[in-house]
């Protein structure tokens, strides 16, 4: 590693080498100097530490229960000298989303588990998580989402989702698969298919897009059921009890699964809102005039700063990063102002 490299972003292999403890003393010193040079650099190193430790514990999750694995990881992290820099960071946020990997969990039930034993898996606020359910079905959880399911799925396959998820279900006519979304405003009955779900608590909406197969939606409040066809998207709003169904591009519906942001003449206000949600940051707009107009662009696995830089070139806005405040909690605050 070049001695001046800490002024830029070190290569991913160098940062991973630091986390693994395989760098030379000189290389380690340079990485620490780079990390200490800014809060954003510390955030990046923290994010990579989470990813590194998650992948290290992945294999152990195949052979032990998740509670034991977590305790072991927590003890190991407390004793690691390399995390001292990271623990001094007061902001826990993923600025460098381009390096965020997809965590994979294979959780083997304890021998004492029963069909009534529930397992809950939550994705970190800044990373997606892939898991395989006991029946072999696969689930991709969006950042900050969670799922609860029976430790054994031999008779009933009922799960509860909070947030965003993509499901690929193993067919089993004797045990239909059911997803309870949120607090039960919507249920999805499945035999074997692939579909995505998104719960938005702020707007009180539930979105379901069918990729393949067939699913049946049930709405207790409306007392109706609706069967979807592939490429159909259902949007249900609990506030007015309204259900609408449209035909969509299923590839676009899975943009979040690929860490992809796609804008097509999207109003700037919506652009900023989606960026705020996607990167888990708070955005404060000082001049509402910057929200006028639209923006078109596609970003896949790009760091937040690069996305904002590109948008400023195509608009009249500029931005600055701020430290966490009582208002934002642990989230970074981005202030948007009009270019002078």
ZILINNOR-V307940 format. One record per run of one state. SS is the DSSP state (helix for helix, strand for strand, loop for the rest). FROM is the first residue (numbers start at 1). TO is the last residue. If there is no record, write none. Layout:
BEGIN
ss->SS from->FROM to->TO
ss->SS from->FROM to->TO
END
This chain:
BEGIN
ss->loop from->1 to->4
ss->helix from->5 to->7
ss->loop from->8 to->11
ss->helix from->12 to->20
ss->loop from->21 to->24
ss->helix from->25 to->36
ss->loop from->37 to->38
ss->helix from->39 to->61
ss->loop from->62 to->65
ss->helix from->66 to->78
ss->loop from->79 to->80
ss->helix from->81 to->87
ss->loop from->88 to->96
ss->helix from->97 to->99
ss->loop from->100 to->102
ss->strand from->103 to->106
ss->loop from->107 to->117
ss->strand from->118 to->122
ss->loop from->123 to->128
ss->strand from->129 to->132
ss->loop from->133 to->137
ss->strand from->138 to->141
ss->loop from->142 to->145
ss->strand from->146 to->150
ss->loop from->151 to->156
ss->strand from->157 to->162
ss->loop from->163 to->163
ss->strand from->164 to->168
ss->loop from->169 to->176
ss->strand from->177 to->181
ss->loop from->182 to->185
ss->strand from->186 to->190
ss->loop from->191 to->193
ss->strand from->194 to->200
ss->loop from->201 to->204
ss->strand from->205 to->212
ss->loop from->213 to->214
ss->strand from->215 to->219
ss->loop from->220 to->223
ss->strand from->224 to->228
ss->loop from->229 to->231
ss->strand from->232 to->237
ss->loop from->238 to->241
ss->strand from->242 to->247
ss->loop from->248 to->249
ss->helix from->250 to->253
ss->loop from->254 to->254
ss->helix from->255 to->258
ss->loop from->259 to->259
ss->strand from->260 to->267
ss->helix from->268 to->279
ss->loop from->280 to->281
ss->strand from->282 to->285
ss->loop from->286 to->287
ss->helix from->288 to->291
ss->loop from->292 to->293
ss->strand from->294 to->300
ss->loop from->301 to->303
ss->helix from->304 to->313
ss->loop from->314 to->316
ss->strand from->317 to->322
ss->loop from->323 to->332
ss->strand from->333 to->338
ss->loop from->339 to->340
END
